[in-house]
Amino acid sequence: MDEAQLWEQIEDQGEREPLITRGEARAAVALLQLLGERGGPGADVAAELAAALARRLPVGQDREPSSP
């Protein structure tokens, strides 16, 4: 998938689905930030996606509530 196709996927404002835990989302953001910092193909897409996802994560909640 080239960068144009990646941007197209990111910009698609379809319906959101709850697919991953907050911890998984934080890990994905960290990996995307790392890819963005390393440069190379897709680095700008990775950095932008990391920022967009990080803005949606709750602040000050390091862990998800445990199930009873």
Buried (B, 14 or more C-beta within 10 A) or exposed (E): EEEEEBBEEEEEEEEEEEEEEBEEBBEBBEEBBEBBEEEEEBBBBBBBBBEEBBEEEEEEEEEEEEEE
